[in-house]
Amino acid sequence: MAIKSQGSPFQRSIALFTLAVMSLLVPFSFSQAPVSKPVSGSPVVNPQTIQPSYPVPYGKMTVEEITKVLDRIRVYLDSVTTPRLINQLNGEEIKDLSNPGNDAIIERGSFGLISYEWGVTYAGMLLAGEATGDSRFTDYTARRLQFIARLVPFYQAQLAANPQAMTPLRPVLSPGSLDDSGSMCAAMIKAYRAGVGQDLKPLIDNYIQYISSGQFRLKDGTLARTRPLPDSLWLDDLFMSVPALAQMGKLTGERRYYDDAVKQILQFSQRMFVREKGLYMHGWIAGMDVHPAFLWARANGWALMAMVELLDVLPEDHPGRSAVLDLLRMHIRGLAGCQSGAGLWHQLLDRDDSYLETSASAIYVYCIARAINRGWIDPLAYGPMVQLAWNAVTTKVNAEGQVEGTCVGTGLEFNPTFYYYRPTSVYAAHGYGPVLLAGAEMIRLSNNHAINISDGALQIK
C-alpha cells in the first residue's frame, strides 16, 4: 500500500500508524481455520453420535442373562466334582459309605470337596438356588455336604483308634487351621438353617470349637498365625472366622459368638485398615516398626465379605454394629475409588500395572450389591459401579462355565513381585463361589432397584 506525501505531518503520521496496525491484523485474519464444508456426496458426521468402544457390556443385564451365567457354572461344577469314594488301588467306586475301608479316598475330579474355597462355593450355590428358585443349585450343596456327613462315623472311629491316621476327613474332624474350619463351618450352618443339612450339627460344633478355642490368638484375643513370623495377622482370617462365628450366633442365639466376631473385625481393622486409602493391608506382624502395606485384592475381598456376613445377622442393638457398619462404608468407598475402567479391580488395588483379578472383583460385586439391597449404602452412588463390575465379571466365565483370571492360592509376602506374578488358573477354586454369590445378589439388586447405566446417563426409574 502506497502512502501519498500530501497533507500535514500530523496527517502523515496517522496514516503510517494505521498502515502498521493493518499489517499486523491481516495475517491473523488469513490464519483462521477454514469452516469445513461437506464434500458433495459424503455424509456429515456428528461427533456426539460416535459410539464408545466399551471393553465390557455396558448397561443393565436382565435376570435371565444373569441366571444363564450362573447355570453355566453350576453345570460345569456338577460335572467335575462328583461326590464319590473310590478305592485308590484300583480306582473303583466304593458305594458302602458306612465301611469304605482303609484304601478309600474321595475322588477329586478337578477340585476337592473340603476346603475354604469350597465352603464359599457351597454358600454360593445355596444363595443362587434361593435367588433363582432353581433347586438344582441347592441340591448341589446338599448332596456334597450329606456325602461328607455320611462318612463321618467311619472316619471318626478311625481317628479315635489312631489320632495320627490320615483320613480324607481329617480337616473336618480334626481341623488344624482357620482355613480348615471357618468357611466350611459357615456354609454348613447356612445349609442347616435352610433345612438341607440336619445331620451336620456335630460337624458344626466341632468346627466352632476349634475357631473359638483351638486357634492361636494374640494376648488381646485377636486370631493370629505363627507364620511367616510369630504373631502374624493375615487379613484372610477375618473371613476364615467371622462368618462362622456370626452364623453360630444366629443359630444358637448366644451373644458370645457375636461379640467375638465384632472383636475380630475391630481389632484387625485397628492394625490393618489404611484409612487414607480406605483399604486393608494383607499382613501385619507384631513387633515390626514399619508394616509394608501390600493391598492385595482378594484379601480385601475376604475382609469386606466378613463384614457383610456379620452385619447380615448381627442384632440391631449390638453395641459394635455401628462401628462395623462405618468400616464397611469406608471400605466400599475406598474400593470404588480404585475400580478400573474395565470394571474389574487390580491384583494390587493401588497399582494399576498389576493384572485385573476375577475372584476379588466378584467378591466386591456380591458385597456391594448386598449392602445396597440391605439399605446400608446409597444405591444411586454405588448401583452403577456394581452393575459395571458384574458385567465385567461375566466376561470371565467362559462357554464351558469355567471362571478365568482367578489368582491361585497366595501366601503373605512383603515384596510386590510376589503378588504381581502370582499365576491365574481356571482351576483356582477361589473364583467359583464368589461369582455364584455375586450373580445371586445381582438378581436381587435387579428386582429391588431399577437403576441403569447407559452411555453416560444415569437412569433411575
C-alpha positions as CSV (number, residue, x, y, z in Angstrom):
1,M,0.0,0.0,0.0
2,A,1.4,3.4,-1.0
3,I,1.1,6.5,1.2
4,K,1.0,9.8,-0.5
5,S,3.1,12.5,0.9
6,Q,0.5,15.3,0.8
7,G,-1.1,16.6,3.9
8,S,0.3,17.8,7.2
9,P,3.0,16.0,9.1
10,F,0.3,15.0,11.7
11,Q,-1.9,13.5,9.0
12,R,1.0,11.6,7.5
13,S,1.8,10.2,11.0
14,I,-1.8,8.9,11.5
15,A,-1.6,7.3,8.1
16,L,1.6,5.5,8.9
17,F,0.2,4.3,12.2
18,T,-2.9,2.9,10.5
19,L,-0.8,1.0,8.0
20,A,1.3,-0.6,10.8
21,V,-1.8,-1.8,12.6
22,M,-3.4,-3.2,9.4
23,S,-0.2,-5.1,8.6
24,L,-0.4,-6.8,12.0
25,L,-4.0,-7.7,11.7
26,V,-4.1,-9.0,8.1
27,P,-2.0,-12.2,8.8
28,F,-4.3,-13.2,11.7
29,S,-7.4,-12.7,9.6
30,F,-6.0,-15.2,7.0
31,S,-4.7,-17.7,9.6
32,Q,-8.2,-18.7,10.9
33,A,-9.1,-22.3,10.2
34,P,-11.5,-22.5,7.3
35,V,-15.0,-23.6,8.0
36,S,-15.3,-27.2,6.9
37,K,-17.9,-27.9,4.2
38,P,-19.1,-31.4,3.4
39,V,-17.8,-32.8,0.3
40,S,-20.5,-33.4,-2.2
41,G,-22.0,-36.9,-1.7
42,S,-20.3,-37.6,1.7
43,P,-22.3,-37.8,4.9
44,V,-22.0,-35.2,7.7
45,V,-20.7,-36.9,10.9
46,N,-21.9,-35.6,14.3
47,P,-19.1,-36.5,16.8
48,Q,-21.8,-36.8,19.5
49,T,-23.2,-39.8,17.8
50,I,-20.0,-41.8,17.7
51,Q,-20.4,-44.9,19.9
52,P,-17.8,-45.6,22.6
53,S,-15.8,-48.9,22.3
54,Y,-16.6,-50.3,25.8
55,P,-14.3,-53.2,26.8
56,V,-17.2,-54.9,28.7
57,P,-21.0,-55.0,28.2
58,Y,-22.3,-51.6,29.3
59,G,-25.8,-51.3,30.8
60,K,-28.0,-53.5,32.9
61,M,-28.2,-57.2,32.5
62,T,-31.6,-59.0,32.8
63,V,-32.3,-61.6,35.4
64,E,-32.4,-64.1,32.6
65,E,-28.9,-63.2,31.4
66,I,-27.5,-63.4,35.0
67,T,-29.1,-66.7,35.5
68,K,-27.6,-68.1,32.4
69,V,-24.1,-67.2,33.7
70,L,-24.8,-68.9,37.0
71,D,-26.2,-72.0,35.3
72,R,-23.1,-72.4,33.1
73,I,-21.0,-72.5,36.3
74,R,-23.4,-75.0,38.0
75,V,-23.4,-77.4,35.1
76,Y,-19.6,-77.3,34.9
77,L,-19.0,-77.8,38.6
78,D,-21.6,-80.6,38.8
79,S,-19.6,-82.4,36.1
80,V,-16.2,-82.2,37.7
81,T,-17.0,-82.5,41.4
82,T,-18.9,-85.8,41.7
83,P,-19.2,-86.8,45.4
84,R,-17.8,-90.4,45.3
85,L,-15.4,-92.6,47.2
86,I,-13.0,-94.7,45.2
87,N,-10.5,-97.4,46.0
88,Q,-7.1,-95.8,45.5
89,L,-5.6,-99.1,44.4
90,N,-8.0,-99.9,41.5
91,G,-10.0,-96.7,41.0
92,E,-13.3,-98.5,41.6
93,E,-16.2,-96.7,43.2
94,I,-17.0,-97.6,46.8
95,K,-20.7,-97.5,47.5
96,D,-20.9,-98.7,51.1
97,L,-20.1,-95.4,52.8
98,S,-20.6,-97.0,56.2
99,N,-17.5,-99.1,55.9
100,P,-15.3,-97.9,53.0
101,G,-12.1,-99.5,54.2
102,N,-8.6,-98.1,54.6
103,D,-7.9,-97.7,50.9
104,A,-10.8,-95.3,50.2
105,I,-10.2,-91.8,49.0
106,I,-12.6,-89.1,47.9
107,E,-12.5,-88.8,44.1
108,R,-11.0,-85.4,43.5
109,G,-12.1,-84.7,39.9
110,S,-10.9,-81.2,39.0
111,F,-11.4,-79.9,42.6
112,G,-11.7,-81.1,46.1
113,L,-14.9,-81.1,48.2
114,I,-13.5,-80.0,51.5
115,S,-11.7,-76.6,51.6
116,Y,-12.3,-73.0,52.4
117,E,-12.8,-72.2,48.7
118,W,-15.5,-74.9,48.5
119,G,-17.2,-73.5,51.6
120,V,-17.7,-70.3,49.6
121,T,-19.0,-72.4,46.7
122,Y,-21.5,-74.3,48.8
123,A,-22.8,-71.0,50.2
124,G,-22.9,-69.5,46.7
125,M,-24.9,-72.5,45.4
126,L,-27.4,-72.1,48.3
127,L,-27.8,-68.4,47.6
128,A,-28.1,-69.0,43.8
129,G,-30.9,-71.5,44.5
130,E,-32.7,-69.0,46.7
131,A,-32.4,-66.2,44.1
132,T,-33.3,-68.2,41.0
133,G,-35.8,-70.6,42.5
134,D,-33.9,-73.4,40.8
135,S,-33.4,-76.3,43.3
136,R,-30.5,-77.7,41.3
137,F,-28.2,-75.1,42.8
138,T,-29.4,-76.0,46.3
139,D,-29.1,-79.8,45.6
140,Y,-25.5,-79.3,44.6
141,T,-24.6,-78.2,48.1
142,A,-27.0,-80.6,49.8
143,R,-25.6,-83.7,48.0
144,R,-22.0,-82.9,48.8
145,L,-22.5,-82.0,52.4
146,Q,-24.6,-85.0,53.0
147,F,-21.9,-87.1,51.4
148,I,-19.4,-85.7,53.9
149,A,-21.8,-86.3,56.8
150,R,-22.3,-90.0,55.9
151,L,-18.6,-90.6,56.0
152,V,-18.2,-89.2,59.5
153,P,-18.9,-92.2,61.7
154,F,-16.4,-94.5,59.9
155,Y,-13.5,-91.9,59.9
156,Q,-14.4,-90.7,63.4
157,A,-13.8,-94.2,64.7
158,Q,-10.5,-94.4,62.7
159,L,-9.2,-91.2,64.4
160,A,-10.4,-92.4,67.8
161,A,-8.3,-95.6,67.3
162,N,-5.3,-93.8,65.8
163,P,-5.2,-89.9,66.2
164,Q,-2.4,-89.8,63.7
165,A,-4.4,-91.6,61.0
166,M,-4.5,-89.8,57.7
167,T,-8.1,-89.9,56.6
168,P,-10.0,-87.9,53.9
169,L,-12.0,-86.2,56.6
170,R,-9.1,-85.1,58.8
171,P,-9.7,-81.3,58.1
172,V,-13.3,-81.8,59.1
173,L,-12.8,-84.0,62.2
174,S,-9.5,-82.6,63.4
175,P,-9.1,-79.0,61.9
176,G,-5.6,-77.5,62.3
177,S,-6.2,-74.0,61.0
178,L,-8.8,-71.4,60.3
179,D,-8.5,-72.4,56.6
180,D,-9.7,-75.8,57.5
181,S,-12.7,-74.7,59.6
182,G,-14.2,-71.2,59.2
183,S,-15.6,-71.2,55.6
184,M,-16.9,-74.8,55.7
185,C,-18.4,-74.2,59.1
186,A,-20.3,-71.1,57.9
187,A,-21.6,-73.0,54.8
188,M,-22.7,-75.9,56.9
189,I,-24.6,-73.6,59.3
190,K,-26.3,-71.9,56.3
191,A,-27.3,-75.3,55.0
192,Y,-28.5,-76.4,58.4
193,R,-30.6,-73.3,58.8
194,A,-32.0,-73.8,55.2
195,G,-33.1,-77.4,56.1
196,V,-30.8,-79.2,53.8
197,G,-28.2,-80.4,56.3
198,Q,-29.8,-81.6,59.5
199,D,-27.1,-84.2,60.1
200,L,-24.3,-81.6,60.1
201,K,-24.7,-80.3,63.6
202,P,-21.9,-82.4,65.2
203,L,-19.5,-81.1,62.5
204,I,-20.6,-77.6,63.0
205,D,-20.0,-77.9,66.8
206,N,-16.5,-79.4,66.1
207,Y,-15.6,-76.6,63.8
208,I,-16.7,-73.8,66.0
209,Q,-14.9,-75.3,69.0
210,Y,-11.7,-75.1,67.1
211,I,-12.3,-71.5,66.0
212,S,-13.3,-70.3,69.4
213,S,-10.7,-72.3,71.5
214,G,-8.2,-74.0,69.3
215,Q,-6.8,-71.4,67.0
216,F,-3.7,-69.3,68.2
217,R,-4.6,-65.8,69.3
218,L,-2.7,-62.7,70.4
219,K,-3.0,-61.6,74.0
220,D,-5.9,-59.4,73.3
221,G,-7.8,-62.3,71.6
222,T,-7.1,-61.4,68.0
223,L,-6.9,-64.5,65.8
224,A,-3.4,-64.9,64.5
225,R,-0.8,-67.3,63.0
226,T,2.7,-68.2,63.8
227,R,3.9,-67.9,60.2
228,P,5.7,-66.4,58.3
229,L,6.8,-64.9,61.6
230,P,5.4,-65.2,65.2
231,D,2.3,-63.2,65.9
232,S,1.3,-62.7,62.3
233,L,-2.1,-61.4,61.3
234,W,-3.4,-62.4,57.8
235,L,-6.4,-60.4,56.6
236,D,-7.8,-63.6,55.0
237,D,-8.5,-64.8,58.5
238,L,-11.4,-62.4,59.0
239,F,-13.3,-64.4,56.5
240,M,-12.0,-67.7,57.9
241,S,-13.5,-66.9,61.2
242,V,-16.1,-64.1,61.4
243,P,-18.9,-65.6,59.2
244,A,-18.8,-68.8,61.1
245,L,-18.9,-67.0,64.4
246,A,-21.7,-64.8,63.2
247,Q,-23.7,-67.7,61.8
248,M,-23.3,-69.6,65.1
249,G,-24.6,-66.6,67.0
250,K,-27.7,-66.6,64.7
251,L,-28.1,-70.4,65.1
252,T,-27.8,-70.5,68.9
253,G,-28.7,-67.0,70.0
254,E,-25.6,-66.9,72.1
255,R,-24.2,-63.4,72.3
256,R,-20.6,-64.5,72.8
257,Y,-20.3,-65.5,69.2
258,Y,-21.4,-62.1,68.0
259,D,-19.0,-60.4,70.5
260,D,-16.1,-62.4,69.3
261,A,-16.9,-61.7,65.6
262,V,-17.2,-58.0,66.2
263,K,-13.9,-58.0,68.2
264,Q,-12.1,-59.6,65.3
265,I,-13.3,-57.0,62.8
266,L,-12.4,-54.1,65.1
267,Q,-9.0,-55.4,66.2
268,F,-7.9,-56.4,62.8
269,S,-9.0,-53.1,61.4
270,Q,-7.2,-51.1,64.1
271,R,-4.0,-52.6,62.9
272,M,-4.5,-53.2,59.2
273,F,-7.0,-50.7,57.8
274,V,-5.2,-47.9,55.8
275,R,-7.7,-45.1,56.4
276,E,-6.3,-42.6,54.0
277,K,-6.9,-45.1,51.2
278,G,-10.0,-46.9,52.6
279,L,-8.2,-50.3,52.0
280,Y,-6.6,-53.0,54.0
281,M,-3.0,-54.3,54.0
282,H,-2.6,-58.0,53.6
283,G,-0.4,-58.8,56.5
284,W,0.6,-57.4,59.9
285,I,3.4,-58.7,62.2
286,A,3.6,-57.9,65.9
287,G,6.8,-56.1,66.9
288,M,7.5,-54.6,63.4
289,D,8.0,-50.8,63.4
290,V,7.0,-50.5,59.8
291,H,4.3,-52.6,58.3
292,P,4.6,-52.9,54.5
293,A,1.1,-52.2,53.1
294,F,0.5,-54.5,50.1
295,L,-3.1,-54.0,49.3
296,W,-3.9,-57.4,47.9
297,A,-7.3,-57.5,46.2
298,R,-8.6,-60.9,47.4
299,A,-7.7,-60.3,51.0
300,N,-9.6,-57.1,50.8
301,G,-12.5,-59.1,49.5
302,W,-12.3,-61.5,52.4
303,A,-12.4,-58.6,54.9
304,L,-15.3,-57.0,53.1
305,M,-17.3,-60.2,53.0
306,A,-16.6,-60.9,56.7
307,M,-18.2,-57.5,57.5
308,V,-21.2,-58.1,55.2
309,E,-21.8,-61.6,56.6
310,L,-21.6,-60.3,60.1
311,L,-23.9,-57.3,59.6
312,D,-26.4,-59.7,57.9
313,V,-27.2,-61.4,61.2
314,L,-25.8,-59.1,63.9
315,P,-28.6,-57.8,66.2
316,E,-29.5,-54.2,65.6
317,D,-28.9,-53.4,69.2
318,H,-25.4,-54.8,69.4
319,P,-23.0,-52.1,70.6
320,G,-20.4,-52.9,67.9
321,R,-22.8,-52.7,65.0
322,S,-22.3,-49.0,64.1
323,A,-18.5,-49.3,64.2
324,V,-18.6,-52.3,61.8
325,L,-21.1,-50.5,59.5
326,D,-18.8,-47.5,59.4
327,L,-15.8,-49.6,58.4
328,L,-17.9,-51.3,55.7
329,R,-18.9,-48.0,54.2
330,M,-15.3,-46.6,54.3
331,H,-14.0,-49.8,52.7
332,I,-16.6,-49.7,49.9
333,R,-15.8,-46.0,49.2
334,G,-12.1,-46.9,49.0
335,L,-12.8,-49.8,46.6
336,A,-15.0,-47.6,44.4
337,G,-12.1,-45.2,44.0
338,C,-9.8,-47.8,42.5
339,Q,-12.1,-49.7,40.2
340,S,-10.6,-49.9,36.7
341,G,-12.2,-48.6,33.6
342,A,-12.8,-52.2,32.5
343,G,-15.0,-52.7,35.6
344,L,-12.7,-55.1,37.4
345,W,-10.1,-54.5,40.2
346,H,-6.3,-54.9,40.1
347,Q,-4.4,-57.7,41.9
348,L,-2.8,-55.0,44.0
349,L,-5.5,-52.4,44.3
350,D,-3.4,-49.3,44.3
351,R,-1.1,-50.5,41.4
352,D,-2.9,-50.3,38.1
353,D,0.0,-52.0,36.3
354,S,-0.8,-55.2,38.2
355,Y,-3.3,-57.5,36.4
356,L,-7.1,-57.4,36.7
357,E,-8.2,-60.2,39.0
358,T,-11.6,-62.0,38.9
359,S,-12.2,-63.6,42.3
360,A,-11.7,-60.3,44.2
361,S,-13.9,-58.4,41.8
362,A,-16.7,-60.9,42.2
363,I,-16.5,-60.7,46.0
364,Y,-16.8,-56.9,45.7
365,V,-19.9,-57.3,43.5
366,Y,-21.5,-59.6,46.0
367,C,-20.8,-57.5,49.0
368,I,-21.6,-54.1,47.4
369,A,-24.8,-55.4,45.9
370,R,-25.8,-56.9,49.2
371,A,-25.0,-53.7,51.0
372,I,-27.3,-51.9,48.6
373,N,-30.1,-54.5,49.0
374,R,-29.8,-54.3,52.8
375,G,-30.0,-50.5,52.7
376,W,-26.6,-49.9,54.2
377,I,-25.2,-47.8,51.3
378,D,-26.7,-45.5,48.7
379,P,-28.0,-47.3,45.5
380,L,-27.5,-44.1,43.5
381,A,-23.9,-43.8,44.4
382,Y,-22.9,-47.5,44.1
383,G,-25.6,-49.2,41.8
384,P,-24.0,-48.2,38.5
385,M,-20.4,-49.2,39.5
386,V,-21.5,-52.6,40.8
387,Q,-23.5,-53.3,37.6
388,L,-20.4,-52.4,35.6
389,A,-18.4,-54.7,37.8
390,W,-20.8,-57.6,37.4
391,N,-20.8,-57.2,33.6
392,A,-17.0,-57.4,33.6
393,V,-17.0,-60.5,35.8
394,T,-19.4,-62.2,33.3
395,T,-16.8,-61.8,30.6
396,K,-14.5,-64.1,32.7
397,V,-17.0,-67.0,32.7
398,N,-16.2,-69.0,29.6
399,A,-18.5,-71.1,27.5
400,E,-17.7,-74.2,29.5
401,G,-18.6,-72.5,32.7
402,Q,-15.0,-72.1,34.0
403,V,-14.0,-68.9,35.8
404,E,-10.9,-67.3,34.2
405,G,-8.5,-64.8,35.6
406,T,-8.5,-66.1,39.2
407,C,-5.3,-65.8,41.2
408,V,-4.2,-69.1,42.7
409,G,-3.8,-69.5,46.5
410,T,-1.5,-66.8,47.8
411,G,0.6,-66.6,51.0
412,L,1.8,-63.5,52.8
413,E,4.8,-61.6,51.4
414,F,6.4,-58.1,51.7
415,N,7.5,-57.5,48.2
416,P,5.4,-56.5,45.1
417,T,6.8,-59.1,42.7
418,F,5.3,-62.0,44.7
419,Y,1.8,-60.5,44.1
420,Y,2.4,-59.2,40.5
421,Y,3.3,-62.7,39.2
422,R,1.0,-65.0,41.1
423,P,-0.4,-67.2,38.3
424,T,-4.1,-67.3,37.4
425,S,-6.0,-70.5,36.6
426,V,-9.5,-71.8,35.9
427,Y,-8.6,-74.5,38.5
428,A,-8.1,-71.9,41.2
429,A,-11.2,-72.8,43.1
430,H,-11.4,-69.3,44.7
431,G,-13.3,-67.9,41.7
432,Y,-16.4,-70.0,41.6
433,G,-18.1,-69.3,44.9
434,P,-17.7,-65.5,44.6
435,V,-19.2,-65.4,41.1
436,L,-22.2,-67.5,42.3
437,L,-22.7,-65.2,45.2
438,A,-22.3,-62.1,43.1
439,G,-24.8,-63.3,40.4
440,A,-27.4,-64.3,43.0
441,E,-27.1,-60.9,44.7
442,M,-27.3,-59.1,41.3
443,I,-30.6,-60.8,40.7
444,R,-31.9,-59.4,43.9
445,L,-30.5,-56.0,43.0
446,S,-32.2,-56.1,39.6
447,N,-35.5,-56.9,41.3
448,N,-35.1,-54.4,44.1
449,H,-33.7,-51.3,42.3
450,A,-34.4,-50.0,38.8
451,I,-31.0,-48.3,38.3
452,N,-29.3,-48.5,35.0
453,I,-26.2,-47.1,33.2
454,S,-26.5,-46.2,29.6
455,D,-24.0,-44.2,27.6
456,G,-23.0,-41.8,30.4
457,A,-26.6,-41.2,31.6
458,L,-27.7,-42.5,35.0
459,Q,-31.3,-43.6,34.7
460,I,-33.4,-44.1,37.8
461,K,-36.9,-45.3,37.3
